[in-house]
């Protein structure tokens, strides 16, 4: 007959787990010395191999991020990534009047560009389009949005742009783009009955906003992805014009975070990749048994490919059955996910994302195995848990260990509530909130840069593994 761990032991151990894992200043893994190693129990370490798939994770909203990326970048493993940023602008003052306007002299869009990925010397063609549909601050926008349905077909401004940093510490740049004068005419010659400068809502119905992107880079050329912060001081629009015969004066518009909407649109083309370890588009988003033969897992910034982990209820039940154990007979001390890095000659450690994090819906809402409808889009902080699990690259062993003790205990406790725990691996995400519209949340994360990491896949010699240390009764 089996012996259960004493009820007191299990309760005390659970309290220890909860207290240690709820404090951000304390290591979330419990040492094996925390488990009672007496005449009632022994300490055991087992390894499970969860199913891990390559999926395109385009369901994190990109609206109102603090940092956005635009440009086009080529990687022989990931193919071509092209991104753009849509944003609103507003007048710098209320009830603006321009008098009788005769001539627009010039229209200047000024942007501050921060960090970038790619070649500074690449001569990139930037393009600005006017939006033809209004966007809203409290709406949800995903990176896979069909941007062509929101913009006019013809750009209102183009610029050839290459970075010329003064030195290695020069990481920011300010550029000016000259837009079509006809666009300036639209801004300062609005019909009088529209009264766009008396109401911000009327203004946004009249002028929806702008979208900036770059021409697709030619495969084989690196290109560049530019990172742009959005705030009052990082983007502005100026119209220079002649008013009533008076010398040129200026009208100003600007972006202000907090109530103006913005979002990033991203397009990934994996078919242009040429490297032997390239992403295989035919198995992306395939969560059947066939996809488990992929020997490489990919982590790609800008909402590209990411590993999706399934810890199945059946797998846990099979593990317990193989040990002749029941759930209430074990006390989990430590649970660690480990991913080995896929190394090759030209691998660049600086490309790699560190630390990595896991994100997923609340434990109580894990998706039913095979039912993707329950986790296609994540729109609220209340739907998403994003936690730093240690996830720092071990540059000696070339692996990422991720400590999930508390969460694995929650999975074990909720086996009767779902068939699988669904997790995603990503550059660690940080969550931020805005109080302008109440509880409106957005996600600020390392994905605004093109981090790229390759991990060994399920069919490799060192597949992803879940290492569990626990106490079980002596029989």
Phi, psi and omega in degrees: 000143180284151173252127174280149168300147181299146181301321179297318180300314182295318180296313180299319180294320179298320178297318178299316180299313183298316184291322181285323185278347181269358181252122185289343183268001183241140177306130184282352178267138177267137178288155181295341180289349177286339183274135177296119180249081185231203184289348182265336188218160173228158182261132184226146173239126178236161178235126174250155181238094182289161175282130181229131185235156171271122178228157174267115184262091182247024186249012169269130184291146181247017182282136170060038175285154178289324179236139180227160180238143171218149181140195178215133187222139179244134175229130184297342178268320186257355180079214187255130175241125177236133183225156176212164183236126173259140183205155175264157173230155179221156177298153180280350180216157177276158175051050180287139173233145184243356181072200178273111186264133179254313188217133169269124181278314180195158177232123187237122172259124183245129184232145170257124180251131182261232181298159180211162175237127179126202186263122176300325186281353181291126181274097189265139177267109178268146180224142177241132179240152173270136175290143176250001174228143181287144174247157188233143183297324185263016177263163182258129178232135181251156184297337182273010181305143176283091187293333181296338178280353183247353185236156173289153187290330185257129178293151177259001177192143176224156179205136170274124189226125168226145182279141176231073182297144180288325179200183184293340180268356181277095187254359180235161184208147176242127181239154175240131177243129178270121181262166182300138178297331179298330176292320175297322176302319181299321184289320187256358177241037179296146177305141185299326184285348179286327178051043187294337183267007173256350182213126181293328178292319176296323179298316181289336174287329181276313179238107189284327182140189184232161177223127180243136179209193179221156174298148177301134177288148176288127179307135184103338174257134188296314184076202183201141171249124183258140179254129183236125172279148179246111174204177182303327187264359185256348180209133180207158179232131181233131175249119176263132187207165175261126184242116175054038178080001180275153180306164185305130172237186187224147169245139187242140171227152183208166174262138177229117178293145179120328177214350175265143186271150174204159173199160178254133174249135185228139175235126177249129176241098183279349182288345180271356180291146184232347185290148177304332179265020186298156175298136179262103184298336185288338180252001176296137179066013175265111182253027174272178182297330182300319184294341181291350178280354175298125183270353182230138173251149186234139171238117185233126177294179183055041169062042179263225182287142176211149176287135173249124183259132172244113170261100189278145175304317182296323179296318179293318179296320178296320178298312180297319180296322180294336179261002181058046183235158170248159182303319184281006180258356184240153174234114184284127176261321185205139174223122185230127170272133179235134176235125176274141179284138173277115185253145173206171195304315186267018182293134183247112182299332182292340177285338191284145179276127176209125006273167172262155175227170173248144173219149187188169175289168182305148183309320184288351184240028178303142184292147174290135184306124178089350181258093183283349183293341184272357176215039181282327184222135179244118189240350186222149177300334180288342180267345190237137170247126179231118187225141173277118186255021185104298169026021180273138181297126172272105186282354175272314181265354181052058176209159175251111171269135181232119188271115185235034185306304183301317184288326177292324175299318178295322177298314180301317183291337185250027180300331182278356185259341179202167183268346182199147170264124182255123179230155175236144177258135185204161163309138188305129182264144171247145182253140178225158181229158175239136181261000184297318178250036180078222184277065176256124187243148174221172187243123177249122189211168179293352180290352176289351170245157185274064170296143179219126182225138177246132180238156177288136187268187187297326182265009180278177179289339179229076184288163174303142186217152177245112183261121187241126173249130187207165175257138176226160183287149170279134183263000000 
